[in-house]
């Protein structure tokens, strides 16, 4: 989730051009190429975000929501692939942020506006804008904090999770034919709250300390299998509920910490 491919190249990387001699002065030669594999995943996420916007404009809201979920998966893979293959770069980090802004900032807001928020008039587009602004500020803050915060936690709701929480609601309502014309104002507030959570100081578990190559307890594997089985029953409902639970986990844990601090 919202995991750029790195904020600077690894020391082992060498530019494509020959290095300048030690006795020469002037700027170092720049690399002419970029890494293909992680940027392919980023491009895929960007395409999904663009497709979601187009599908939402054409009224195909279920496909738009699914595209945002696919973008979330691809966004989670690009950074991990870059680290596993030692292909992290400053270019990849910037490209990833721009892709996230389209897929998890602009796309969910436009899809929900075309789907329901337009019925709330100016209040609807204002709430949609709060979401977009929250995503932009969230990404900018995340980029400036790389390497200076505990990697186990995100400060604020990650933009992919916020986008999936919004897209999941759209997908579930469309899938079951729910008429939301009488709920446009609560939906607008819901979208705006996602934008506010993205720029909040609430901590969310990042799962970055989970080693995919390490061993895990058998019960965790069992929980993963059961979760996949439950999601397969009705992906629109259970994916949305899963992301909604993650979204609520931050404020709930924050309240528990505050309560513990006051009682101690």
C-alpha positions as CSV (number, residue, x, y, z in Angstrom):
1,X,0.0,0.0,0.0
2,X,1.3,3.4,-1.1
3,X,4.8,2.0,-1.2
4,X,7.2,3.9,-3.5
5,X,10.0,2.1,-5.0
6,X,12.7,4.0,-3.1
7,X,13.7,7.6,-2.7
8,X,17.3,7.2,-4.0
9,X,19.3,4.7,-5.9
10,X,21.2,2.0,-4.0
11,X,25.0,2.7,-3.7
12,X,25.7,-0.4,-5.8
13,X,24.0,1.1,-8.9
14,X,26.2,2.5,-11.6
15,X,25.3,5.0,-14.3
16,X,25.1,3.7,-17.9
17,X,27.8,6.2,-18.8
18,X,31.4,5.9,-17.8
19,X,32.4,7.6,-14.6
20,X,34.4,10.8,-14.8
21,X,38.0,10.6,-13.8
22,X,38.8,11.4,-10.2
23,X,40.8,14.5,-11.1
24,X,38.0,16.0,-13.2
25,X,35.5,18.4,-11.8
26,X,31.9,19.1,-12.7
27,X,28.5,17.3,-12.4
28,X,28.5,13.5,-12.4
29,X,27.1,11.9,-15.6
30,X,23.4,11.0,-15.3
31,X,22.0,7.6,-16.0
32,X,20.3,7.3,-19.4
33,X,18.0,4.3,-18.6
34,X,15.4,3.3,-16.1
35,X,14.5,-0.1,-14.6
36,X,11.9,-1.9,-16.6
37,X,10.3,-4.4,-14.2
38,X,9.1,-2.3,-11.3
39,X,8.0,0.5,-13.6
40,X,5.9,-1.9,-15.6
41,X,3.8,-2.6,-12.4
42,X,3.6,1.2,-11.8
43,X,2.4,1.7,-15.4
44,X,-0.2,-1.0,-15.0
45,X,-1.5,0.8,-11.9
46,X,-1.6,4.1,-13.7
47,X,-3.5,2.5,-16.6
48,X,-6.1,1.0,-14.1
49,X,-6.6,4.5,-12.6
50,X,-7.1,6.0,-16.0
51,X,-9.5,3.2,-17.0
52,X,-11.5,3.8,-13.8
53,X,-12.0,7.4,-14.7
54,X,-13.1,6.6,-18.2
55,X,-15.4,3.8,-17.0
56,X,-16.9,6.0,-14.4
57,X,-17.6,8.7,-17.0
58,X,-19.4,6.1,-19.1
59,X,-21.5,4.9,-16.2
60,X,-19.8,1.5,-15.9
61,X,-19.2,1.9,-12.2
62,X,-18.6,-1.7,-11.3
63,X,-15.7,-2.0,-13.7
64,X,-14.3,1.3,-12.5
65,X,-14.3,0.1,-8.9
66,X,-12.6,-3.2,-9.9
67,X,-9.9,-1.3,-11.8
68,X,-9.1,0.7,-8.6
69,X,-8.7,-2.6,-6.7
70,X,-6.4,-4.0,-9.4
71,X,-4.4,-0.7,-9.2
72,X,-4.0,-1.3,-5.5
73,X,-2.6,-4.7,-6.0
74,X,-0.2,-3.5,-8.7
75,X,0.9,-0.6,-6.5
76,X,1.6,-3.0,-3.7
77,X,3.8,-5.1,-6.0
78,X,6.0,-2.5,-7.7
79,X,7.9,-1.5,-4.6
80,X,8.4,-5.0,-3.4
81,X,9.6,-6.1,-6.8
82,X,12.0,-3.2,-6.9
83,X,13.5,-4.2,-3.5
84,X,13.7,-7.9,-4.3
85,X,15.4,-7.2,-7.6
86,X,17.5,-4.3,-6.2
87,X,16.1,-2.0,-8.8
88,X,15.1,0.9,-6.6
89,X,15.5,4.4,-8.0
90,X,14.5,8.0,-7.5
91,X,12.7,7.9,-10.8
92,X,10.7,5.0,-9.7
93,X,9.7,6.7,-6.5
94,X,8.5,9.9,-8.3
95,X,6.7,7.8,-11.0
96,X,5.0,5.8,-8.3
97,X,3.7,8.9,-6.5
98,X,2.3,10.4,-9.8
99,X,0.6,7.0,-10.5
100,X,-0.9,6.9,-7.0
101,X,-2.3,10.4,-7.4
102,X,-4.2,9.3,-10.5
103,X,-5.3,5.9,-9.3
104,X,-6.0,6.6,-5.7
105,X,-6.6,10.3,-5.7
106,X,-8.4,11.5,-8.8
107,X,-10.0,8.3,-10.0
108,X,-12.0,7.4,-6.8
109,X,-13.2,11.0,-6.5
110,X,-14.4,11.2,-10.1
111,X,-16.0,7.8,-10.0
112,X,-18.0,8.5,-6.9
113,X,-19.0,12.0,-8.2
114,X,-20.3,10.5,-11.4
115,X,-22.0,7.7,-9.4
116,X,-23.7,9.6,-6.6
117,X,-22.1,12.8,-5.4
118,X,-23.3,14.9,-8.4
119,X,-26.8,14.5,-6.8
120,X,-25.5,16.5,-3.8
121,X,-24.7,19.6,-5.9
122,X,-21.9,21.8,-4.7
123,X,-21.6,19.9,-1.5
124,X,-20.9,16.7,-3.5
125,X,-18.1,18.2,-5.5
126,X,-16.7,19.9,-2.5
127,X,-16.5,16.5,-0.6
128,X,-14.9,15.0,-3.7
129,X,-12.3,17.8,-3.7
130,X,-11.5,17.2,-0.1
131,X,-10.7,13.6,-0.9
132,X,-8.5,14.6,-3.8
133,X,-6.7,17.2,-1.8
134,X,-6.2,14.7,1.1
135,X,-4.7,12.2,-1.3
136,X,-2.3,14.8,-2.7
137,X,-1.2,16.0,0.7
138,X,-0.9,12.4,2.0
139,X,1.5,11.5,-0.9
140,X,3.6,14.6,-0.5
141,X,3.9,14.1,3.3
142,X,4.8,10.4,2.8
143,X,7.6,11.2,0.3
144,X,9.1,13.7,2.7
145,X,9.1,11.3,5.6
146,X,10.7,8.3,3.8
147,X,13.5,6.9,6.1
148,X,12.6,9.1,9.0
149,X,9.6,7.3,10.5
150,X,8.9,3.8,11.8
151,X,8.3,1.6,8.8
152,X,5.9,-0.6,10.7
153,X,3.3,2.2,10.6
154,X,1.8,4.6,8.2
155,X,1.0,8.1,9.5
156,X,-2.5,8.6,8.1
157,X,-4.7,6.3,6.1
158,X,-2.7,5.0,3.0
159,X,-4.2,6.3,-0.2
160,X,-4.7,2.8,-1.7
161,X,-6.7,1.8,1.3
162,X,-8.8,5.0,1.1
163,X,-9.4,4.5,-2.6
164,X,-10.4,0.8,-2.0
165,X,-12.7,1.8,0.8
166,X,-14.5,4.2,-1.5
167,X,-14.4,2.0,-4.6
168,X,-15.7,-1.0,-2.5
169,X,-18.8,1.0,-1.5
170,X,-19.5,1.8,-5.2
171,X,-18.9,-1.8,-6.3
172,X,-21.1,-3.3,-3.5
173,X,-24.0,-0.9,-4.2
174,X,-23.9,-1.4,-8.0
175,X,-23.5,-5.2,-7.6
176,X,-26.7,-5.5,-5.5
177,X,-28.6,-2.8,-7.4
178,X,-28.9,-0.5,-4.3
179,X,-30.6,2.8,-5.0
180,X,-28.4,5.5,-3.4
181,X,-30.3,8.5,-4.5
182,X,-31.5,9.0,-1.0
183,X,-28.1,8.7,0.6
184,X,-26.0,11.0,-1.5
185,X,-25.2,13.3,1.5
186,X,-24.0,10.5,3.8
187,X,-21.9,9.1,0.9
188,X,-20.4,12.5,0.3
189,X,-19.4,12.8,4.0
190,X,-18.0,9.3,3.9
191,X,-15.8,10.2,0.9
192,X,-14.6,13.4,2.6
193,X,-13.8,11.5,5.8
194,X,-11.5,9.3,3.8
195,X,-9.7,12.4,2.6
196,X,-9.4,13.7,6.2
197,X,-8.1,10.3,7.5
198,X,-5.3,10.4,4.9
199,X,-3.9,13.6,6.3
200,X,-4.5,12.7,9.9
201,X,-1.8,11.6,12.4
202,X,-3.6,8.3,13.1
203,X,-1.2,5.4,12.8
204,X,-2.0,2.4,10.6
205,X,-0.1,-0.9,10.5
206,X,1.9,-1.1,7.3
207,X,2.7,-4.8,7.2
208,X,6.2,-3.9,6.0
209,X,7.9,-5.9,8.7
210,X,6.3,-9.1,7.4
211,X,9.1,-11.1,5.7
212,X,7.6,-13.0,2.7
213,X,10.6,-15.3,2.7
214,X,10.4,-16.1,6.4
215,X,8.3,-18.7,8.3
216,X,4.9,-17.9,9.8
217,X,2.8,-19.7,12.3
218,X,0.3,-22.3,10.9
219,X,-2.7,-20.4,12.3
220,X,-1.8,-17.3,10.3
221,X,-1.8,-19.3,7.1
222,X,-5.1,-20.8,8.2
223,X,-6.6,-17.3,8.7
224,X,-5.3,-16.2,5.3
225,X,-6.9,-19.2,3.6
226,X,-10.2,-18.6,5.4
227,X,-10.1,-14.9,4.5
228,X,-9.7,-15.7,0.8
229,X,-12.5,-18.2,1.0
230,X,-14.9,-15.7,2.6
231,X,-13.9,-13.0,0.0
232,X,-14.7,-15.4,-2.8
233,X,-18.3,-15.8,-1.6
234,X,-19.0,-12.1,-2.5
235,X,-16.0,-10.1,-3.5
236,X,-17.8,-6.7,-3.6
237,X,-19.2,-7.0,-0.1
238,X,-16.3,-8.7,1.7
239,X,-13.5,-6.7,0.1
240,X,-15.2,-3.5,1.1
241,X,-15.8,-4.7,4.6
242,X,-12.2,-5.8,4.9
243,X,-10.9,-2.4,3.7
244,X,-13.4,-0.7,5.9
245,X,-12.2,-2.7,8.9
246,X,-8.6,-1.6,8.2
247,X,-9.8,2.0,7.8
248,X,-11.5,1.9,11.2
249,X,-8.5,0.1,12.9
250,X,-6.5,3.3,13.0
251,X,-9.0,5.5,14.9
252,X,-10.0,2.5,17.2
253,X,-6.3,1.9,18.2
254,X,-5.8,5.6,18.6
255,X,-8.7,5.8,21.1
256,X,-7.4,2.8,22.9
257,X,-4.0,4.4,23.3
258,X,-5.5,7.6,24.5
259,X,-7.6,5.7,27.0
260,X,-4.6,3.8,28.2
261,X,-2.5,7.0,28.5
262,X,-5.2,8.7,30.6
263,X,-5.7,5.8,32.9
264,X,-2.0,5.3,33.6
